[in-house]
Amino acid sequence: MIVRMCVVCRSRLLQNEMLRLQCKNQEIIRFSGEGRSFYICKSCINSKKLDKIIQEICRIDKTSVKNIVTTIKEM
């Protein structure tokens, strides 16, 4: 059992209970097996802090964040 940390709430959960995502070309995609990734727990998908965290991780402007957060919620 592998434990990982959510980038939003910092809670530690089992890896299979979280979404593993990565930023690629300033878009959020499911982890492709290459590069860096991050985990978000399912309870933080609707968090108010998610916008700010995604903006920091992907280094994008505020206007692009809303589209990305919508994409995450659909996953």
N, CA, C and O atoms as CSV, one atom per row, in Angstrom:
chain,resi,resn,atom,element,x,y,z
A,1,MET,N,N,0.836,-1.181,0.000
A,1,MET,CA,C,0.000,0.000,0.000
A,1,MET,C,C,0.881,1.244,0.000
A,1,MET,O,O,1.761,1.403,0.846
A,2,ILE,N,N,0.627,2.112,-0.957
A,2,ILE,CA,C,1.413,3.322,-1.093
A,2,ILE,C,C,0.558,4.513,-0.665
A,2,ILE,O,O,-0.577,4.664,-1.118
A,3,VAL,N,N,1.104,5.352,0.202
A,3,VAL,CA,C,0.404,6.524,0.706
A,3,VAL,C,C,0.959,7.759,0.012
A,3,VAL,O,O,2.173,7.917,-0.115
A,4,ARG,N,N,0.060,8.634,-0.439
A,4,ARG,CA,C,0.444,9.883,-1.097
A,4,ARG,C,C,-0.274,11.051,-0.430
A,4,ARG,O,O,-1.233,10.856,0.317
A,5,MET,N,N,0.202,12.273,-0.708
A,5,MET,CA,C,-0.351,13.466,-0.082
A,5,MET,C,C,-1.088,14.322,-1.108
A,5,MET,O,O,-0.590,14.543,-2.212
A,6,CYS,N,N,-2.261,14.796,-0.744
A,6,CYS,CA,C,-3.051,15.696,-1.581
A,6,CYS,C,C,-2.396,17.076,-1.570
A,6,CYS,O,O,-2.022,17.572,-0.507
A,7,VAL,N,N,-2.253,17.704,-2.751
A,7,VAL,CA,C,-1.611,19.017,-2.824
A,7,VAL,C,C,-2.508,20.133,-2.302
A,7,VAL,O,O,-2.022,21.234,-2.042
A,8,VAL,N,N,-3.793,19.877,-2.143
A,8,VAL,CA,C,-4.718,20.908,-1.677
A,8,VAL,C,C,-4.846,20.889,-0.161
A,8,VAL,O,O,-4.562,21.893,0.493
A,9,CYS,N,N,-5.270,19.759,0.411
A,9,CYS,CA,C,-5.533,19.700,1.856
A,9,CYS,C,C,-4.398,19.080,2.660
A,9,CYS,O,O,-4.425,19.093,3.891
A,10,ARG,N,N,-3.402,18.538,1.969
A,10,ARG,CA,C,-2.237,17.918,2.595
A,10,ARG,C,C,-2.570,16.656,3.389
A,10,ARG,O,O,-1.754,16.207,4.194
A,11,SER,N,N,-3.747,16.080,3.179
A,11,SER,CA,C,-4.075,14.829,3.855
A,11,SER,C,C,-3.371,13.681,3.142
A,11,SER,O,O,-3.089,13.758,1.946
A,12,ARG,N,N,-3.097,12.636,3.877
A,12,ARG,CA,C,-2.403,11.476,3.324
A,12,ARG,C,C,-3.404,10.335,3.185
A,12,ARG,O,O,-4.053,9.919,4.144
A,13,LEU,N,N,-3.501,9.843,1.943
A,13,LEU,CA,C,-4.423,8.758,1.629
A,13,LEU,C,C,-3.721,7.724,0.771
A,13,LEU,O,O,-2.614,7.952,0.281
A,14,LEU,N,N,-4.365,6.603,0.597
A,14,LEU,CA,C,-3.818,5.582,-0.288
A,14,LEU,C,C,-3.828,6.099,-1.724
A,14,LEU,O,O,-4.721,6.847,-2.123
A,15,GLN,N,N,-2.846,5.700,-2.472
A,15,GLN,CA,C,-2.657,6.183,-3.835
A,15,GLN,C,C,-3.877,5.916,-4.716
A,15,GLN,O,O,-4.235,6.754,-5.544
A,16,ASN,N,N,-4.514,4.766,-4.546
A,16,ASN,CA,C,-5.645,4.430,-5.405
A,16,ASN,C,C,-6.924,5.191,-5.052
A,16,ASN,O,O,-7.921,5.064,-5.763
A,17,GLU,N,N,-6.922,5.974,-3.976
A,17,GLU,CA,C,-8.078,6.777,-3.583
A,17,GLU,C,C,-7.974,8.212,-4.086
A,17,GLU,O,O,-8.826,9.040,-3.762
A,18,MET,N,N,-6.948,8.520,-4.869
A,18,MET,CA,C,-6.699,9.892,-5.308
A,18,MET,C,C,-6.563,9.960,-6.827
A,18,MET,O,O,-6.332,8.951,-7.492
A,19,LEU,N,N,-6.711,11.170,-7.357
A,19,LEU,CA,C,-6.477,11.413,-8.776
A,19,LEU,C,C,-5.019,11.799,-8.966
A,19,LEU,O,O,-4.508,12.661,-8.251
A,20,ARG,N,N,-4.350,11.176,-9.914
A,20,ARG,CA,C,-2.958,11.521,-10.216
A,20,ARG,C,C,-2.962,12.292,-11.533
A,20,ARG,O,O,-3.326,11.757,-12.580
A,21,LEU,N,N,-2.554,13.542,-11.462
A,21,LEU,CA,C,-2.607,14.439,-12.612
A,21,LEU,C,C,-1.239,15.036,-12.881
A,21,LEU,O,O,-0.333,14.931,-12.054
A,22,GLN,N,N,-1.091,15.659,-14.036
A,22,GLN,CA,C,0.133,16.377,-14.350
A,22,GLN,C,C,-0.195,17.543,-15.269
A,22,GLN,O,O,-1.212,17.537,-15.962
A,23,CYS,N,N,0.682,18.546,-15.264
A,23,CYS,CA,C,0.565,19.688,-16.161
A,23,CYS,C,C,1.439,19.425,-17.376
A,23,CYS,O,O,2.618,19.094,-17.252
A,24,LYS,N,N,0.851,19.574,-18.533
A,24,LYS,CA,C,1.614,19.404,-19.756
A,24,LYS,C,C,1.134,20.460,-20.736
A,24,LYS,O,O,-0.041,20.487,-21.103
A,25,ASN,N,N,2.038,21.326,-21.157
A,25,ASN,CA,C,1.697,22.430,-22.058
A,25,ASN,C,C,0.576,23.296,-21.489
A,25,ASN,O,O,-0.339,23.699,-22.208
A,26,GLN,N,N,0.659,23.573,-20.204
A,26,GLN,CA,C,-0.286,24.381,-19.452
A,26,GLN,C,C,-1.709,23.823,-19.484
A,26,GLN,O,O,-2.674,24.587,-19.454
A,27,GLU,N,N,-1.844,22.519,-19.542
A,27,GLU,CA,C,-3.112,21.831,-19.444
A,27,GLU,C,C,-2.972,20.710,-18.428
A,27,GLU,O,O,-1.881,20.182,-18.214
A,28,ILE,N,N,-4.074,20.358,-17.811
A,28,ILE,CA,C,-4.081,19.268,-16.844
A,28,ILE,C,C,-4.525,17.994,-17.556
A,28,ILE,O,O,-5.556,17.968,-18.228
A,29,ILE,N,N,-3.736,16.951,-17.398
A,29,ILE,CA,C,-4.073,15.653,-17.963
A,29,ILE,C,C,-3.833,14.591,-16.897
A,29,ILE,O,O,-3.146,14.837,-15.906
A,30,ARG,N,N,-4.398,13.426,-17.106
A,30,ARG,CA,C,-4.061,12.307,-16.222
A,30,ARG,C,C,-2.593,11.971,-16.433
A,30,ARG,O,O,-2.058,12.188,-17.520
A,31,PHE,N,N,-1.948,11.452,-15.422
A,31,PHE,CA,C,-0.522,11.174,-15.485
A,31,PHE,C,C,-0.220,10.237,-16.638
A,31,PHE,O,O,-0.835,9.177,-16.761
A,32,SER,N,N,0.730,10.625,-17.489
A,32,SER,CA,C,1.055,9.866,-18.693
A,32,SER,C,C,2.215,8.891,-18.492
A,32,SER,O,O,2.532,8.115,-19.394
A,33,GLY,N,N,2.843,8.923,-17.336
A,33,GLY,CA,C,3.966,8.034,-17.084
A,33,GLY,C,C,5.307,8.727,-17.217
A,33,GLY,O,O,6.335,8.153,-16.858
A,34,GLU,N,N,5.318,9.941,-17.722
A,34,GLU,CA,C,6.551,10.720,-17.871
A,34,GLU,C,C,6.390,12.062,-17.176
A,34,GLU,O,O,5.313,12.658,-17.193
A,35,GLY,N,N,7.456,12.524,-16.573
A,35,GLY,CA,C,7.444,13.847,-15.955
A,35,GLY,C,C,6.927,13.824,-14.536
A,35,GLY,O,O,6.756,12.767,-13.929
A,36,ARG,N,N,6.680,15.024,-14.019
A,36,ARG,CA,C,6.219,15.175,-12.639
A,36,ARG,C,C,4.705,15.119,-12.584
A,36,ARG,O,O,4.014,15.460,-13.544
A,37,SER,N,N,4.212,14.686,-11.450
A,37,SER,CA,C,2.765,14.596,-11.268
A,37,SER,C,C,2.412,15.061,-9.860
A,37,SER,O,O,3.287,15.318,-9.033
A,38,PHE,N,N,1.114,15.161,-9.609
A,38,PHE,CA,C,0.626,15.532,-8.283
A,38,PHE,C,C,-0.695,14.813,-8.048
A,38,PHE,O,O,-1.344,14.346,-8.984
A,39,TYR,N,N,-1.080,14.735,-6.772
A,39,TYR,CA,C,-2.286,14.018,-6.384
A,39,TYR,C,C,-3.300,14.981,-5.790
A,39,TYR,O,O,-2.945,15.926,-5.085
A,40,ILE,N,N,-4.572,14.723,-6.087
A,40,ILE,CA,C,-5.676,15.466,-5.495
A,40,ILE,C,C,-6.673,14.445,-4.971
A,40,ILE,O,O,-7.078,13.535,-5.695
A,41,CYS,N,N,-7.070,14.598,-3.707
A,41,CYS,CA,C,-8.075,13.678,-3.169
A,41,CYS,C,C,-9.446,14.072,-3.718
A,41,CYS,O,O,-9.663,15.213,-4.126
A,42,LYS,N,N,-10.347,13.124,-3.719
A,42,LYS,CA,C,-11.654,13.349,-4.337
A,42,LYS,C,C,-12.482,14.388,-3.597
A,42,LYS,O,O,-13.357,15.013,-4.197
A,43,SER,N,N,-12.229,14.584,-2.323
A,43,SER,CA,C,-12.985,15.590,-1.564
A,43,SER,C,C,-12.514,17.012,-1.869
A,43,SER,O,O,-13.248,17.969,-1.622
A,44,CYS,N,N,-11.310,17.161,-2.399
A,44,CYS,CA,C,-10.777,18.502,-2.700
A,44,CYS,C,C,-11.097,18.979,-4.110
A,44,CYS,O,O,-10.739,20.099,-4.473
A,45,ILE,N,N,-11.750,18.171,-4.895
A,45,ILE,CA,C,-12.081,18.581,-6.263
A,45,ILE,C,C,-12.994,19.809,-6.251
A,45,ILE,O,O,-12.916,20.645,-7.152
A,46,ASN,N,N,-13.843,19.923,-5.256
A,46,ASN,CA,C,-14.751,21.066,-5.158
A,46,ASN,C,C,-14.253,22.133,-4.190
A,46,ASN,O,O,-15.011,23.028,-3.815
A,47,SER,N,N,-13.009,22.051,-3.787
A,47,SER,CA,C,-12.436,22.991,-2.826
A,47,SER,C,C,-12.214,24.365,-3.440
A,47,SER,O,O,-11.931,24.487,-4.632
A,48,LYS,N,N,-12.343,25.390,-2.620
A,48,LYS,CA,C,-12.091,26.763,-3.078
A,48,LYS,C,C,-10.603,27.007,-3.307
A,48,LYS,O,O,-10.232,27.874,-4.097
A,49,LYS,N,N,-9.755,26.252,-2.626
A,49,LYS,CA,C,-8.312,26.422,-2.757
A,49,LYS,C,C,-7.751,25.795,-4.029
A,49,LYS,O,O,-6.607,26.067,-4.393
A,50,LEU,N,N,-8.525,24.971,-4.702
A,50,LEU,CA,C,-8.033,24.246,-5.868
A,50,LEU,C,C,-7.550,25.196,-6.966
A,50,LEU,O,O,-6.527,24.936,-7.598
A,51,ASP,N,N,-8.277,26.296,-7.200
A,51,ASP,CA,C,-7.875,27.268,-8.230
A,51,ASP,C,C,-6.463,27.789,-7.991
A,51,ASP,O,O,-5.636,27.814,-8.902
A,52,LYS,N,N,-6.204,28.201,-6.770
A,52,LYS,CA,C,-4.897,28.778,-6.445
A,52,LYS,C,C,-3.785,27.735,-6.542
A,52,LYS,O,O,-2.704,28.029,-7.052
A,53,ILE,N,N,-4.037,26.543,-6.066
A,53,ILE,CA,C,-3.034,25.480,-6.111
A,53,ILE,C,C,-2.687,25.128,-7.548
A,53,ILE,O,O,-1.509,24.989,-7.880
A,54,ILE,N,N,-3.689,24.983,-8.408
A,54,ILE,CA,C,-3.453,24.661,-9.815
A,54,ILE,C,C,-2.683,25.786,-10.496
A,54,ILE,O,O,-1.796,25.533,-11.312
A,55,GLN,N,N,-3.016,27.009,-10.165
A,55,GLN,CA,C,-2.304,28.161,-10.734
A,55,GLN,C,C,-0.823,28.122,-10.372
A,55,GLN,O,O,0.025,28.421,-11.213
A,56,GLU,N,N,-0.506,27.761,-9.144
A,56,GLU,CA,C,0.882,27.683,-8.703
A,56,GLU,C,C,1.623,26.505,-9.325
A,56,GLU,O,O,2.771,26.643,-9.746
A,57,ILE,N,N,0.965,25.341,-9.384
A,57,ILE,CA,C,1.619,24.148,-9.898
A,57,ILE,C,C,1.918,24.287,-11.394
A,57,ILE,O,O,3.021,23.979,-11.844
A,58,CYS,N,N,0.936,24.749,-12.148
A,58,CYS,CA,C,1.083,24.823,-13.606
A,58,CYS,C,C,1.653,26.157,-14.092
A,58,CYS,O,O,1.957,26.309,-15.275
A,59,ARG,N,N,1.796,27.105,-13.197
A,59,ARG,CA,C,2.324,28.429,-13.539
A,59,ARG,C,C,1.544,29.073,-14.686
A,59,ARG,O,O,2.100,29.434,-15.723
A,60,ILE,N,N,0.237,29.200,-14.459
A,60,ILE,CA,C,-0.623,29.801,-15.465
A,60,ILE,C,C,-1.380,30.979,-14.862
A,60,ILE,O,O,-1.385,31.159,-13.645
A,61,ASP,N,N,-2.017,31.778,-15.711
A,61,ASP,CA,C,-2.752,32.943,-15.227
A,61,ASP,C,C,-4.148,32.535,-14.742
A,61,ASP,O,O,-4.612,31.424,-14.998
A,62,LYS,N,N,-4.802,33.461,-14.039
A,62,LYS,CA,C,-6.083,33.167,-13.407
A,62,LYS,C,C,-7.185,32.842,-14.404
A,62,LYS,O,O,-8.079,32.053,-14.099
A,63,THR,N,N,-7.136,33.431,-15.576
A,63,THR,CA,C,-8.198,33.207,-16.555
A,63,THR,C,C,-8.198,31.778,-17.078
A,63,THR,O,O,-9.263,31.238,-17.374
A,64,SER,N,N,-7.053,31.164,-17.196
A,64,SER,CA,C,-6.954,29.789,-17.691
A,64,SER,C,C,-7.315,28.762,-16.623
A,64,SER,O,O,-7.678,27.631,-16.946
A,65,VAL,N,N,-7.217,29.146,-15.366
A,65,VAL,CA,C,-7.430,28.208,-14.262
A,65,VAL,C,C,-8.864,27.688,-14.236
A,65,VAL,O,O,-9.079,26.507,-13.962
A,66,LYS,N,N,-9.835,28.530,-14.512
A,66,LYS,CA,C,-11.238,28.101,-14.433
A,66,LYS,C,C,-11.538,26.978,-15.415
A,66,LYS,O,O,-12.274,26.048,-15.085
A,67,ASN,N,N,-10.978,27.054,-16.614
A,67,ASN,CA,C,-11.182,25.985,-17.594
A,67,ASN,C,C,-10.528,24.691,-17.126
A,67,ASN,O,O,-11.079,23.606,-17.313
A,68,ILE,N,N,-9.371,24.808,-16.529
A,68,ILE,CA,C,-8.634,23.625,-16.060
A,68,ILE,C,C,-9.359,22.968,-14.898
A,68,ILE,O,O,-9.454,21.742,-14.840
A,69,VAL,N,N,-9.872,23.771,-13.970
A,69,VAL,CA,C,-10.594,23.218,-12.827
A,69,VAL,C,C,-11.854,22.501,-13.301
A,69,VAL,O,O,-12.219,21.464,-12.746
A,70,THR,N,N,-12.514,23.032,-14.306
A,70,THR,CA,C,-13.682,22.358,-14.885
A,70,THR,C,C,-13.290,21.006,-15.453
A,70,THR,O,O,-14.021,20.028,-15.296
A,71,THR,N,N,-12.131,20.946,-16.116
A,71,THR,CA,C,-11.630,19.693,-16.676
A,71,THR,C,C,-11.373,18.672,-15.565
A,71,THR,O,O,-11.695,17.494,-15.720
A,72,ILE,N,N,-10.802,19.113,-14.462
A,72,ILE,CA,C,-10.508,18.217,-13.335
A,72,ILE,C,C,-11.817,17.657,-12.769
A,72,ILE,O,O,-11.894,16.468,-12.461
A,73,LYS,N,N,-12.831,18.487,-12.631
A,73,LYS,CA,C,-14.100,18.033,-12.078
A,73,LYS,C,C,-14.766,16.988,-12.964
A,73,LYS,O,O,-15.488,16.119,-12.474
A,74,GLU,N,N,-14.523,17.073,-14.271
A,74,GLU,CA,C,-15.108,16.098,-15.194
A,74,GLU,C,C,-14.387,14.760,-15.135
A,74,GLU,O,O,-14.974,13.733,-15.476
A,75,MET,N,N,-13.129,14.748,-14.711
A,75,MET,CA,C,-12.367,13.500,-14.611
A,75,MET,C,C,-12.937,12.664,-13.493
A,75,MET,O,O,-12.446,11.566,-13.231
